[in-house]
Amino acid sequence: MKKKLTGNPFTILFLYFAITLLSNLYAEEELRPYKLINADKLIINKINNEYITNLYGNVHFFYGETEFFSDRADIFELQKIVRMQGNVKVYEDTLSLLADNVDYFRKKERLFLYGNVLATEAHIDSTIRTFEAEEVEYLRNSREFFAKKDVITYDERENMHGTCGELTYFLNDGYGYLMKEPMLSVSNKDTLSISAEKIEYFKNYKKVVATFNVRTFSKDFVMSSDFLLYFADEEKAVYLGEPEFTSDFSDASALEFRIFFEEQKIKKAILQDSCYVQFSDSKNGIKKNWAVGDQMEFDFIMGDITSCEAFGNVRSYFENDGEEIEDSSANNSVGEYLILKMGEKNKIKRISLKENAHGIYKFMHKNW
């Protein structure tokens, strides 16, 4: 038996319209593509069969799992486009994005940020990586990041700083590259910097590749080449393509350099194939001493050379102008194995040439 609704007909009619209105509002809320948390002012307009919501002041809403804050937001509900202006903040999982303006295209999951953009990525070890730029495009589905104009990047874990005109970064792979006058710097006690036409980094800076017009420099030296591989865990760099080294004490060239660093200073250097090194004397700094060989190895302490070994087809010339005549020496020699021992201020203390050694020698030091 059906129970009839009884009572005042106006009351019944009012309840009917109230229930209908609430049902429609609930349905619209379910269909609405965003969840509004706060806005000081809200205006809704319907233009060409599309609802456009204008939010003003302390705007806070969610679009899916992504959280947004701004001074103003215009939401095009049919097109699923949001345009935000003023102190925009976007939070998503481990990534936060700040900018003056942000356009969000929900259908393609693309964000365009422009004006004082700052992106911060949080690592699992609580360190962060940041990107600053004037323009950024971020693709949410593929987690691809493109930055333009006055780009600055920083990685806290590897203590790596970078600048460039354009940067591309694939968050899922930990791979990215810098273009347009890129430069990377590793900072600790001393700063080691790399510049090139293109710089790539793999596995979150565990490996860095620089190509064309590569320069590596610190306060102690400058190295140039066409190609560079840098391995962060080993603190090792491989230089190919006519590499050259220049410092106050020596200049060097070979077909390949292998350089090992410690706290951004050179610990060991291995030169391979067609090696040529010039050394300055200890008195006036002129680089008139030289040695060549198939392979040369240098050991360093705190950036100063302590020893040098040359292997295969070794030729050399050394002068040592001492303050006294008995301290002077000169030799022009050929052999298969050369050892140099260095003293304070990169002064050559001992020269030893072995295996088929011959040449012109002139030693005057009473201890030799």
Stockholm file with secondary structure:
# STOCKHOLM 1.0

chainA/1-368         MKKKLTGNPFTILFLYFAITLLSNLYAEEELRPYKLINADKLIINKINNEYITNLYGNVHFFYGETEFFSDRADIFELQKIVRMQGNVKVYEDTLSLLADNVDYFRKKERLFLYGNVLATEAHIDSTIRTFEAEEVEYLRNSREFFAKKDVITYDERENMHGTCGELTYFLNDGYGYLMKEPMLSVSNKDTLSISAEKIEYFKNYKKVVATFNVRTFSKDFVMSSDFLLYFADEEKAVYLGEPEFTSDFSDASALEFRIFFEEQKIKKAILQDSCYVQFSDSKNGIKKNWAVGDQMEFDFIMGDITSCEAFGNVRSYFENDGEEIEDSSANNSVGEYLILKMGEKNKIKRISLKENAHGIYKFMHKNW
#=GR chainA/1-368 SS CCCCCCSCHHHHHHHHHHHHHHHHHHHHHHHCSSEEEECSEEEEEEETTEEEEEEEEEEEEEETTEEEEEEEEEEETTTTEEEEEEEEEEEETTEEEEEEEEEEETTTTEEEEEEEEEEEEECTTSCEEEEEEEEEEEETTTTEEEEEEEEEEEETTTTEEEEEEEEEEETTTTEEEEESSCEEEEESSSEEEEECSEEEEETTTTEEEEEEEEEEECSSEEEEEEEEEEETTTTEEEEESSCEEEESSEEEECSEEEEEEETTEEEEEEEEEEEEEEECCTTTCCCCEEEEEEEEEEEEETTEEEEEEEEEEEEEEEEECCSSGGGCEEEEEEEEEEEEEECGGGCEEEEEEESSCEEEEEECCTTC
#=GC SS_cons         CCCCCCSCHHHHHHHHHHHHHHHHHHHHHHHCSSEEEECSEEEEEEETTEEEEEEEEEEEEEETTEEEEEEEEEEETTTTEEEEEEEEEEEETTEEEEEEEEEEETTTTEEEEEEEEEEEEECTTSCEEEEEEEEEEEETTTTEEEEEEEEEEEETTTTEEEEEEEEEEETTTTEEEEESSCEEEEESSSEEEEECSEEEEETTTTEEEEEEEEEEECSSEEEEEEEEEEETTTTEEEEESSCEEEESSEEEECSEEEEEEETTEEEEEEEEEEEEEEECCTTTCCCCEEEEEEEEEEEEETTEEEEEEEEEEEEEEEEECCSSGGGCEEEEEEEEEEEEEECGGGCEEEEEEESSCEEEEEECCTTC
//
